[in-house]
Amino acid sequence: MIRYSLLCAQGHQFDSWFQSADAFDGLAARGLLSCAQCGSGAVKKALMAPRVTTAEAAGHPPAPPAPEGAGPGALSQPANKTEEMLRAMRDYLDRHSTYVGGRFAAEARAMHLQETEARLIHGEAAPDEARALLEDGIAIMPLPFVAPDKAN
């Protein structure tokens, strides 16, 4: 695995892991990379320094902990406004929507055809299923996060 610092055309910088340098190059060549903040497809490697630990540095005692309030916050807290908004969206869905998993396309179509009562749902659909729903005038949208059972 290799971690790259990435930069989008809007100036957002973020990190991502790749199986190999060739894997990154293949995804970039096919246009399958996007910014984690704005969704821009114009993503390139950012300038980064390699992380090298010398034997001398490894023998040094660890640095004292940063004082209270210094540095980044706890991982359980949003790091920026985008993370805060995504968390609010996730919380809203958890409270007001039913997770239907892989039955999403069938459930959405049944509601559209008034075969079942309309309600707020979310789940997964294959690209061809999502395309068919849109072509049939069924309003759907992708969510910017993975299903709870598929997250770490």
C-alpha positions, 0 to 999 in steps of 0.5 A: 500500500502507498499513501499519496497526498492529493490536490484537486483543481480547487486547492483542496488537499487530502490523502488517499491509499492505493495498492501501488503506484501503478494502481494510482496511475491507472485510476487517474488515467481512467478519470476515476479519482475525485476530490474528497471535499468538492468532488472535482475530477481534476486530481493530481499528486501533491508535493510531499516529503518522504517519511524516513526514520533513521536509526538515531531518530528511532532511539530518541524518546517520544516527544511530550504530548501537545498541550491542551487545545493544540493541534488537531481535535479528536477523531470523533469531532468533525475536522472541517465544515464539510465533515460537519455537514456530512455528519448532519446528513448521516444523522438525519438519514439515521433518524428519518430514513429506512435503510433498504440495502440492495433492495433500493431500486425495487423499493424506489420503483414500487413507491413510484408505481404506488404499489407501496407507501412513499417514505424516505429510503436509502440503500445501494443500487448498481449503476445500471439500476440507478440509470434505469430509475432516472430514465423512468423519472424516479428521483434518486441521488447518490449519497456521499458516504458508504452504508453503515455496515460497510464502513470501518 
